[in-house]
Amino acid sequence: MAETVNNGSRPTSSRPTSSRRARRSRDIALQLALLAVVGGVAYAAIVNAAQNLAHAHIASGFGFWNNTAGFDISQTLIDYSASASTFGRAFWVGLLNTLLIASLGIVLATVLGFVVGLARLSRNWLVAKVACAYVEAIRNVPLLLQLLFWYNAVLKSLPELRASVTLPGGGFLNNRGLFLPRPEFGPGFGYVSIALAIGIAASISLRVWSRRRQERTGAPVRVAWLALGLIAGPPLVVFALAGAPLSFSLPQLGRFNVLGGVEILPEFAALLVALSVYTAAFIAEVVRAGVLAVPHGQTEAAQALGLRPRATLRLVVVPQAMRVIVPPLTSQYLNLIKNSSLAVAIGYPDLFQVFAGSVLNITGQAVEVIAITMAVYLAISLVASLLMNIYGQTVAVVER
Amino acid sequence: MARAADGFYLRAAPAERRPPPAARAGAIGWLRANLFSSPGNVALTLVCAIFIAWTAAHVLRFFVLDAVWSGADREACLASPANPEPGACWAFVRVWLSYFVYGFYPIGARWRVDLFFLALAFGIAWLAWLAAPRRDIGAFYFFIVLPILSFFLLSGAPLIGLSAVPTSLWGGILVTIVVATVGIVASLPLGIVLAFGRRSDIAVVKFFSVTFIEFVRGVPMITVLFMASVMLPLFVPERFTPDKLLRALIGVALFASAYMAEVVRGGLAAVPRGQYEAAQALGLPYWRMTALVILPQALRVTLPNIVNTFIGLFKDTTLVFVVGIFDFLRTIEAARVDPHWATPVTSVTGYAFAAVFYFLCCYAMSRYARGVETRLARAHRR
């Protein structure tokens, strides 16, 4: 609707032809002038940049991509070493770290956000007020401040290495991070994953079959427990048959560091907590608005049809609320991904810290490095909004 | 009640009015309905009440009862026999307060900063008070007079006897306010221009506006800040390299204007088509129609969203930290590691102080936005 208003904003149709022609040529002149100005500024900028770069003896181009990086990264999901890996490899390490923190953050923020959002709608006055206080307090304090608080005031004040807290099950917690047992997969573990995949596929087809049957006959088929059994059962059986091919290597407390095990960096934990807690407050508001957007008449109509409260929620309220919730929810996810670049403030090696931090400092090629960094974030945003549009089309209300 | 002879019941006098059941009305009824309506709710209420009591007790103990209010150095805030578990070290905030507010701004010239704060508060009050007289002059003051005045006041004008103060000496709340204000003052007009550019029929204008808006909104703010602070010096001749703070301000202004453009566009879309047609029927040319009919309505409708964008911008000013500007948060970071004051509670105290400051500013803005929203809703109700 907005677009039709936009196009009607200029008085086009009622003017005599000569004036319209004059206007068209004026428009063309305006466009050419604008192009010339932008082109001129861009040209001047490029000339200046070339001069300044030559003056400072900084190379240009993307040749540095295959050069040896020569700096260490504290958390790497793929093999990486300062002496043997290239800047290109460092880029992938950083990107994976960004995707790791973003995906975990999205999951945590969604869970927490839905809980808080629904709590704000609770009929229990105290619960609603606590949720409201959470939302107001978190939303009105800058994320960077919260991040620094979690990192410097909470995690850095944990006990030192020598006074590490020993966790049940053989983990350690100190101000260098959280050290957990590392799972070691034995030779037969591949079969367990195959069994899991088969179980998931079987439960999906069961679900499809039950839905078709319900559409045909109207009789509901209860498959939830069976599906759960299909997912959990076969892997457990195969696991037992293969002789439990899973062991844990426990971390050992050394004199200067912790050996073995899985290390969760305090930077990672602080960033994850800060991003989830902050974004959850915004998601809570999105959820609340979405639920409130479902008219009360819908609930009443469902009750009048004899649906039980749970069925009303699942079949009537949630589908309509999701239609309102999902678009702003996606933009919150995008905000979380973009905000994960605040990692640079505490030194978690995400894409921004690795690339716009370390690589930029070493190569000095600001234009290329920042262009690559921005392009990655831009690509993530564009893909997300593309998915969003597809979703919007699938859930759009089909009206007569 | 009387029983008539023919078998009908007939009420001879009205029944006595009885009070509502005590369990349904009054304070007890409210408690039952809102806190103890079912066993699950009772449990929830108890858990919440215990949580609130526990948190409140800890906060009160740490920030008020056991807090250290005065002292000369870290000794005051360390555990001692008199105070075995010291709370917040407010003495640290008191000693560093002037640094948190002014940074390294020369002490003799700090009245200029105070004057700037006053002039700004005056402008904000004029514009925020919707019933204030001559708000058009207020807008002129805020968007034209105030920036020029503040520039000469803060950075100095040797011609009229104000000594020059380089921006490297600015810091603390002063810088936070300057960055936020510049962001607001620059982003609103730029955002309006971009919003109209995006709606324009002229292909090139539309293309550039859409590209700029979508590009800036698609990347994190710190990449824009980095671009402004690292790449901008490359693009201009060496002798014109802008000052560090100015570069950050450019980045903030560009970033904020892209978001503002979308907010303004939403407001423009909310103006009914009849308003355009009525303005055209009156014979108003395009620009006068826009300035006198469309834009005022669009801005009024979207005022709550504009304020919400300002809240976001105000919080985002902390990111200039990353490009090495000493804003309020950065001064806290610098002060909390001062060896004279390093104690286990110094960091928490500093962050709590900063959190209270940001919370008060943002909460005030969001209350204002909500107030405007209800006011608008009232105006639309017939």
HADDOCK unambig.tbl for C-alpha pairs under 7 A between the chains (distance, minus, plus):
assign (segid A and resid 2 and name CA) (segid B and resid 269 and name CA) 5.11 0.50 0.50
assign (segid A and resid 5 and name CA) (segid B and resid 273 and name CA) 5.95 0.50 0.50
assign (segid A and resid 6 and name CA) (segid B and resid 199 and name CA) 6.04 0.50 0.50
assign (segid A and resid 9 and name CA) (segid B and resid 276 and name CA) 6.37 0.50 0.50
assign (segid A and resid 10 and name CA) (segid B and resid 286 and name CA) 6.47 0.50 0.50
assign (segid A and resid 11 and name CA) (segid B and resid 280 and name CA) 6.97 0.50 0.50
assign (segid A and resid 27 and name CA) (segid B and resid 202 and name CA) 6.67 0.50 0.50
assign (segid A and resid 31 and name CA) (segid B and resid 204 and name CA) 5.72 0.50 0.50
assign (segid A and resid 31 and name CA) (segid B and resid 205 and name CA) 6.98 0.50 0.50
assign (segid A and resid 45 and name CA) (segid B and resid 235 and name CA) 4.39 0.50 0.50
assign (segid A and resid 45 and name CA) (segid B and resid 236 and name CA) 6.27 0.50 0.50
assign (segid A and resid 46 and name CA) (segid B and resid 235 and name CA) 6.59 0.50 0.50
assign (segid A and resid 48 and name CA) (segid B and resid 234 and name CA) 6.62 0.50 0.50
assign (segid A and resid 48 and name CA) (segid B and resid 235 and name CA) 5.28 0.50 0.50
assign (segid A and resid 48 and name CA) (segid B and resid 236 and name CA) 5.78 0.50 0.50
assign (segid A and resid 48 and name CA) (segid B and resid 237 and name CA) 5.80 0.50 0.50
assign (segid A and resid 49 and name CA) (segid B and resid 234 and name CA) 4.75 0.50 0.50
assign (segid A and resid 49 and name CA) (segid B and resid 235 and name CA) 4.87 0.50 0.50
assign (segid A and resid 52 and name CA) (segid B and resid 234 and name CA) 5.97 0.50 0.50
assign (segid A and resid 123 and name CA) (segid B and resid 34 and name CA) 6.10 0.50 0.50
assign (segid A and resid 124 and name CA) (segid B and resid 34 and name CA) 5.02 0.50 0.50
assign (segid A and resid 124 and name CA) (segid B and resid 35 and name CA) 5.18 0.50 0.50
assign (segid A and resid 124 and name CA) (segid B and resid 41 and name CA) 6.68 0.50 0.50
assign (segid A and resid 125 and name CA) (segid B and resid 34 and name CA) 5.32 0.50 0.50
assign (segid A and resid 125 and name CA) (segid B and resid 35 and name CA) 6.13 0.50 0.50
assign (segid A and resid 126 and name CA) (segid B and resid 45 and name CA) 6.36 0.50 0.50
assign (segid A and resid 126 and name CA) (segid B and resid 48 and name CA) 6.77 0.50 0.50
assign (segid A and resid 127 and name CA) (segid B and resid 48 and name CA) 6.58 0.50 0.50
assign (segid A and resid 140 and name CA) (segid B and resid 358 and name CA) 6.84 0.50 0.50
assign (segid A and resid 140 and name CA) (segid B and resid 359 and name CA) 5.02 0.50 0.50
assign (segid A and resid 140 and name CA) (segid B and resid 362 and name CA) 5.39 0.50 0.50
assign (segid A and resid 140 and name CA) (segid B and resid 363 and name CA) 6.18 0.50 0.50
assign (segid A and resid 141 and name CA) (segid B and resid 315 and name CA) 6.93 0.50 0.50
assign (segid A and resid 141 and name CA) (segid B and resid 355 and name CA) 5.90 0.50 0.50
assign (segid A and resid 141 and name CA) (segid B and resid 358 and name CA) 5.70 0.50 0.50
assign (segid A and resid 141 and name CA) (segid B and resid 359 and name CA) 5.40 0.50 0.50
assign (segid A and resid 142 and name CA) (segid B and resid 315 and name CA) 4.74 0.50 0.50
assign (segid A and resid 142 and name CA) (segid B and resid 316 and name CA) 6.91 0.50 0.50
assign (segid A and resid 144 and name CA) (segid B and resid 318 and name CA) 6.77 0.50 0.50
assign (segid A and resid 149 and name CA) (segid B and resid 351 and name CA) 6.46 0.50 0.50
assign (segid A and resid 153 and name CA) (segid B and resid 347 and name CA) 5.75 0.50 0.50
assign (segid A and resid 153 and name CA) (segid B and resid 348 and name CA) 5.68 0.50 0.50
assign (segid A and resid 338 and name CA) (segid B and resid 219 and name CA) 6.56 0.50 0.50
assign (segid A and resid 338 and name CA) (segid B and resid 220 and name CA) 4.70 0.50 0.50
assign (segid A and resid 339 and name CA) (segid B and resid 220 and name CA) 6.54 0.50 0.50
assign (segid A and resid 345 and name CA) (segid B and resid 322 and name CA) 6.59 0.50 0.50
assign (segid A and resid 366 and name CA) (segid B and resid 230 and name CA) 6.53 0.50 0.50
assign (segid A and resid 366 and name CA) (segid B and resid 231 and name CA) 6.21 0.50 0.50
assign (segid A and resid 367 and name CA) (segid B and resid 231 and name CA) 6.23 0.50 0.50
assign (segid A and resid 370 and name CA) (segid B and resid 227 and name CA) 6.83 0.50 0.50
assign (segid A and resid 374 and name CA) (segid B and resid 219 and name CA) 5.96 0.50 0.50
assign (segid A and resid 374 and name CA) (segid B and resid 223 and name CA) 6.69 0.50 0.50
assign (segid A and resid 377 and name CA) (segid B and resid 218 and name CA) 6.68 0.50 0.50
assign (segid A and resid 377 and name CA) (segid B and resid 219 and name CA) 5.42 0.50 0.50
assign (segid A and resid 378 and name CA) (segid B and resid 215 and name CA) 6.97 0.50 0.50
assign (segid A and resid 378 and name CA) (segid B and resid 218 and name CA) 4.97 0.50 0.50
assign (segid A and resid 378 and name CA) (segid B and resid 219 and name CA) 5.58 0.50 0.50
assign (segid A and resid 381 and name CA) (segid B and resid 218 and name CA) 5.54 0.50 0.50
